Amino acid sequence: MLVYRQSLLALFILLAPLLLFLWRHYRKGLHDFRLLIGPWRFEQMKDAYIFRWFFSSLLLVIYFSAMIMALSDIRFSANPVAEDVSGRDVVFCVDVSRSMNAQDTGVSRMDLAREAITGIIESGHSMRFGLVVFKGTASVFVPVTEDLYTLIDSLSYLGPGLLSSTGTNIRAGVDTAVSAFPSMQESRRQLILFTDGEALEGSMDGVGMLLKERRIEFTAVGVGTINGATIPAGADAVVTGPDGQAVVSRLDDRSLRAAAAAAGGTYRQLDQHAAVHALVTEMSAQRGQVYARERLGYRLLLLPAFIAMALLYFIWGSAWKREQ
């Protein structure tokens, strides 16, 4: 079974103008060739010109088509190659909206998420980590790096004041996290989302398809409890609604579970310190597993492209046969 980025295959539409260009080049070249060598010699050498044009054009089309297929990141999902997972990139996507300050877990949800992230980082060998934060908008707070001390130190800054936007848009966070992975490197990639699931805008529809297409493993971590708690607003105050009543923030795990299932990932609830330990243990245990990854097919397609270009160079560089 082949797996590829279908959007890039749209480049095949460029074959139409390419063929038109080659045909016009053939007609003009044939006319110029006749003027250059004269009508009598033209009849003798016409077949050689057509032969050269035909195979040059054919090789150019082969080269163009092979390069498009290579760019489409084609892979063979049948008989995947087994690889060690010791090296991988992990991006944490963390909700920093005000509701993450609720303390229905004994401590604030943010503190519990911070504890889990620290544990995962400290237990992850041969891994690189990045950090994305989101509220109504999202931002890459720490790019994917091997500097774990800088990343751990940055966790102390997590909070609502990190972004000026209001509301909560989980989809914006996921999209930004996907773009945070280094695009030019072939590695195992994992996105770990920490949120209470309360989204005021954006939709999680299509997240599973996006993560599958980019071959990103997904773990959704719901932070909080179903019973919920009020949201601190400083100086013993709490966040209130338009009616003046205290707002109770509750874990909403429906969209998180659906997105994890669609992406072929997992959902975990973080509601106490024991859950933190279980999550860290699960993440650290993965480093010794064998990961089955599709074989890269684009390397095979580069071979006909290289051969076609070499033959084009030979045809274009060879001198015309002189008359005896």
Secondary structure as GFF3:
##gff-version 3
##sequence-region A 1 324
A	DSSP	beta_strand	2	3	.	.	.	ID=ss1
A	DSSP	three_ten_helix	6	14	.	.	.	ID=ss2
A	DSSP	alpha_helix	15	37	.	.	.	ID=ss3
A	DSSP	alpha_helix	39	71	.	.	.	ID=ss4
A	DSSP	beta_strand	75	84	.	.	.	ID=ss5
A	DSSP	beta_strand	88	95	.	.	.	ID=ss6
A	DSSP	three_ten_helix	98	101	.	.	.	ID=ss7
A	DSSP	alpha_helix	109	123	.	.	.	ID=ss8
A	DSSP	beta_strand	127	134	.	.	.	ID=ss9
A	DSSP	beta_strand	138	145	.	.	.	ID=ss10
A	DSSP	alpha_helix	148	154	.	.	.	ID=ss11
A	DSSP	three_ten_helix	155	157	.	.	.	ID=ss12
A	DSSP	three_ten_helix	160	162	.	.	.	ID=ss13
A	DSSP	alpha_helix	170	180	.	.	.	ID=ss14
A	DSSP	beta_strand	188	195	.	.	.	ID=ss15
A	DSSP	alpha_helix	207	213	.	.	.	ID=ss16
A	DSSP	beta_strand	216	223	.	.	.	ID=ss17
A	DSSP	beta_strand	229	230	.	.	.	ID=ss18
A	DSSP	beta_strand	232	234	.	.	.	ID=ss19
A	DSSP	beta_strand	237	238	.	.	.	ID=ss20
A	DSSP	beta_strand	248	249	.	.	.	ID=ss21
A	DSSP	alpha_helix	254	262	.	.	.	ID=ss22
A	DSSP	beta_strand	266	270	.	.	.	ID=ss23
A	DSSP	alpha_helix	273	285	.	.	.	ID=ss24
A	DSSP	three_ten_helix	286	288	.	.	.	ID=ss25
A	DSSP	beta_strand	290	296	.	.	.	ID=ss26
A	DSSP	alpha_helix	298	317	.	.	.	ID=ss27
###
